[in-house]
Amino acid sequence: MRAIAYLLAALATTTSATAQKRAPGPVIDMHIHAYGANGEGPPSYVCAPQPTFRPLDPGRNGAGLPAYMTAMFGDPACPRRFRSVSSDDELRTRTIAELRANNVYAVAGGLPPYVDRWLADAPDRLLPAIGHNTPERLPPVEELRRRHAAGRLVALSELSQQYNGVAPDDPRLELYWALAEELDVPVGIHMGPGPPGVTYFASPKYRAALSDPLLLEPVLVRHPKLRVFVIHAGYPHKERMMALMAAYPQVYAEFGFLTVGYRDSDIWPYLRAFIDAGFEDRILYGTDQMVWPELVTVGIERVRGAPWITDAQKRKFLYDNAARFLRIDPAKTGVLSRAR
Ligand SMILES: [Zn+2]
C-alpha cells in the first residue's frame, strides 16, 4: 500500500510539474479601452491582421471615400475579421470574459464613468487608468489626485491627443505631465498610426508627423522622474524610438495594435529589432482592444506563435516587463523580487 501511495504521490508531483510547465503564464495587457460600444464610431470590422493598406482613389469630389471605408472597415476582405459589439454592456462583459479566459490583467483606460463601471465588474483583473484624446476633456487634476489616493489610478493612459493634432509638448498637457511625475504614475501616450485615412473621416486634426517619438524629448527633460510608455512604439519610426529609449532609460515601448492588426511580416521584425538592439527588458505587450473583444485572445495567440522570439523573451514581453514597469505583480509570480 505504501509503495502505491509513494507511486501516486510521485505521479501527482510529475503531473503538476508538467501542468505547470505547460500552463500558459499570466499576461499584462498594457492597453485596453474602457468605453462604450460607439467608441470607434459606427459598427465595423477589424482585420486581425490587416492584409494590405489599400489604396484610396478620392474620386470626384471625394466620392471614393465611402467605398474605401466599406472596403477597410465596413466589409473588409480579410481572412480573419471580427465585428464590433452592439452595446456597452456587451463590450464590458465580453472583454472581461476574454481577460479571465486568458489569465490577463489589463490596464483599462478611459474616462471615469466608464472605467469605474468596468472596475466594479472586475476589480481583480482591471488596472484603472484615465485617458482621452482631447486635453480639455481629461478630468481636472484634483479629481485625478483623489482617484490616485483611492487606488483608482494606475496610469494616465491613453493620452491620444495625436488625434487632435496636439503634440506631447503642447502647453495644454503640461499639468498632466507634472501631475504624473508628482504622483509617480506612468503615462501612456499614443505615438503611431491610427485607422488609415482617419484624417478624412473621423479626426481631421490627426497628424502622422506627431508619431515621431523624439517629440517627447522636451517633456522628458522637464520631468526627469516621469515614466512613459510610448503606445504603438512610435511605429514606424523604429530608429527614433530607439534613440529616445537609449537616451532616456525610463521610457518603454508598448506595441499596442501592432500585435493584433499588423502583418506577421511587419510586426515581428519590428519587435525583434528592439530585442536585437538590447531593449528586451523595455518592450510591453498591449492589444489596444477597443470594440472587438476577441482581440484579447488574438493578440496573445499571435505573440505565442511568433517566430524568431524566444519563450523567455515572450515572457518578458507578455508579463515581466509590465510588472516591473508598473511595480505590481498581480499574478504573484515573484518577478518583482527578482528584478533589480
Ligand atoms: Zn488605444
Residues whose N, C-alpha, C, O or C-beta is under 5 A from the ligand:
A	BS01	ZN	E158 D288
